[in-house]
Amino acid sequence: MDTVSVNQFRDKLKTFVDQAISNHTPLKVTRRAGEAFVVMSADDWEREQETLYVLQNSSLMQQIAESAQTHTRGQDYSPSSEEMDEITGI
């Protein structure tokens, strides 16, 4: 993660915000007092929140682990053609 001072951030606000959004890279902004904050796109922040939710949900993590095991053993689920039609809306 790149780091800039709050003065640099203020001077080039639009450039730094555009970079955070287009490159999907957060930017750490430091202040003289030692406090810092991070600038990132709203989409990236929402994705991070969703990831944290999954990682903190033991039931979902168990389902993922079981799915990985069945896939490794070649016992993964394959939908029928009728189920695929329903999923894809055909």
N, C-alpha and C positions, 0 to 999 in steps of 0.2 A: 504494500500500500504506500503510495506516495504521500509525502508530508510537506505542507507549506505553512508559513506563518499566517496569522490572521490578517496582517497587513498586505501580504502578497495576494491572499484570497480576495480581500476587499478590492484591491486594484484591478484584478482580472476575474471578477466574479462570474461574468457571463461565460468566459472561456473555460473556467474550471467546472462550472455546472454543465455546460455542453459536453465536456469530456467525460464527466461522471455518467451522464446519460447515454452517450453514444458508445463509449468503450466498456460500459458496465464495470467500471472500476471505482471503488470508493476512494475518497480523498480525506486524509486526516489533516485537520486544521488546528494548529497549536496557538495558544495565547501566551503572552509574557508571564502571566500569573501561574502558568503550568497546566491550566485546564485545557482540554482539547475536545473537539467534536469531529464527527465524521459526516461527510456529504456523500450521498448516494442516491440513485434514482429511486422513485417510489416503487417501480416494478421490481427492482432488485431487493428492496427492503421487504416487500410482500413475499417474494420467493424465500428469503431468509427466514421469515416468520413461519412459513409453511414447513420448511425443513426442520426448524426447531420443534414445531408441534409434532411432527412424525417421530423425530428422535426421542422426544420426551414421552411418547405414548407407547407403553410397554406392549400393549395388545397389537398395535400396528407393527412394531419391531418384530414381534414373535411371528406374525403372518409373513413378513418379508423373509425372515430366516427360514421358515418352513418352505416357502416358495423357492428360495435359492437351493435348498436341499433337494426338493423333488426335481427341480430343473437339472441339477447336477447328476441325478440318478436317471435322467431321461424319462421321468414320469410327469413332466409338466402337462398342464391342461391345454387342449386344443379344441376350440369351439367347433361345433358342427356348421355346415353351410347355412342351415336355417338360423342358427344363433348369430353367425356373421352377418347375414342379411338384416337381422333385427338390430344388431349393433351399428351397422353402417347406414341403416335406414333405407335399404334398397327394397 
